[in-house]
């Protein structure tokens, strides 16, 4: 008899692109990019930079900000 062990999947937190984040926050993607270049963050959110130069932002942080909650 073969026993299978199902380990919980380690799924990274959901990420969104700069364009998707800007649409949710109702501003331009360039606002996010410029803030990241100048300050290293946008409203306290620090993205992950992919090898191709694109930025991925934490979807949960964007949702908290759009819901009117502060950063943790």
C-alpha positions as CSV (number, residue, x, y, z in Angstrom):
1,X,0.0,0.0,0.0
2,X,1.4,3.4,-1.0
3,X,1.1,6.2,1.5
4,X,0.9,9.8,0.3
5,X,1.7,12.7,2.5
6,X,0.1,15.9,1.6
7,X,2.2,18.8,3.0
8,X,0.6,22.2,3.1
9,X,1.5,24.2,0.1
10,X,3.8,27.1,0.7
11,X,2.2,29.8,-1.5
12,X,3.7,33.2,-1.5
13,X,1.5,36.1,-0.8
14,X,-0.6,37.4,-3.7
15,X,1.2,40.0,-5.7
16,X,-0.1,42.5,-8.3
17,X,1.5,44.6,-11.0
18,X,2.1,48.3,-10.8
19,X,-0.7,48.9,-13.3
20,X,-3.2,46.8,-11.3
21,X,-2.3,48.5,-8.1
22,X,-2.6,52.0,-9.7
23,X,-6.1,51.0,-11.0
24,X,-7.2,49.9,-7.6
25,X,-5.9,53.1,-6.0
26,X,-7.3,55.2,-8.9
27,X,-4.0,56.9,-9.9
28,X,-1.3,56.5,-12.6
29,X,1.3,53.7,-12.6
30,X,4.0,56.3,-13.1
31,X,3.1,57.8,-9.7
32,X,4.0,54.4,-8.1
33,X,7.2,54.1,-10.2
34,X,8.4,57.6,-9.5
35,X,7.8,57.3,-5.8
36,X,9.7,54.0,-5.7
37,X,12.6,55.6,-7.6
38,X,12.7,58.7,-5.4
39,X,11.9,57.2,-2.0
40,X,12.2,53.4,-2.2
41,X,8.5,52.9,-1.5
42,X,5.0,54.1,-2.4
43,X,2.9,55.0,0.7
44,X,5.1,52.7,2.7
45,X,4.7,49.7,0.4
46,X,7.9,48.2,-0.9
47,X,7.6,46.1,-4.0
48,X,9.6,43.0,-5.2
49,X,11.7,43.8,-8.3
50,X,11.8,41.1,-10.9
51,X,14.9,40.4,-13.0
52,X,13.2,42.0,-16.0
53,X,12.7,45.2,-14.0
54,X,9.0,45.0,-13.3
55,X,7.6,45.6,-9.9
56,X,5.2,43.4,-7.9
57,X,3.3,44.8,-5.0
58,X,1.7,43.0,-2.1
59,X,-2.1,42.7,-2.9
60,X,-3.0,42.6,0.8
61,X,-1.3,45.9,1.5
62,X,-3.0,47.6,-1.4
63,X,-6.4,46.2,-0.2
64,X,-5.8,47.6,3.3
65,X,-5.0,51.0,1.9
66,X,-8.1,51.1,-0.4
67,X,-10.2,50.0,2.6
68,X,-9.0,53.0,4.6
69,X,-6.9,51.0,7.0
70,X,-3.4,52.1,7.9
71,X,-0.2,50.1,7.5
72,X,0.7,47.4,10.0
